[in-house]
C-alpha cells in the first residue's frame, strides 16, 4: 500500500476505487498517535468495500485526522460502532449529503 499526497493529505485508493462509487457518509477518525491511525487506515485498505482513505500528516493541536470512504452506509454505521470503543481513537460519521450546503 502506498500513500500519495493530495491537497495536504496522504491518500490511498482502496479496492472499490475502480468502481467509482462510494456512499456519502464517511468515517472521520482522530488520533494523537499517527502510526496507530495509519495502521487503522491500512486495515481498511484491505477490504473490498473500501473506496479511499486519507489522513493529515501534520497534526492540528496534536491530533491527526483520518477519513475512510466505504461503499455502503450501513457498513459505515457498523464500523463507527466498533471504532468508537477504541480508546486510542475518536470516531464520527460525516454525512456529505447534509454538509455540502455548508461548504
Secondary structure, DSSP 8 states (H G I E B T S, - for coil): ---EEETTEEEEE-GGGGGT---SEEEEEEES-HHHHHHHHHHHHTSTTEEEEEEESS-BTTBEEEEEEES-HHHHHHHHHHHTT-TT-EEEEEEHHHHGGG-
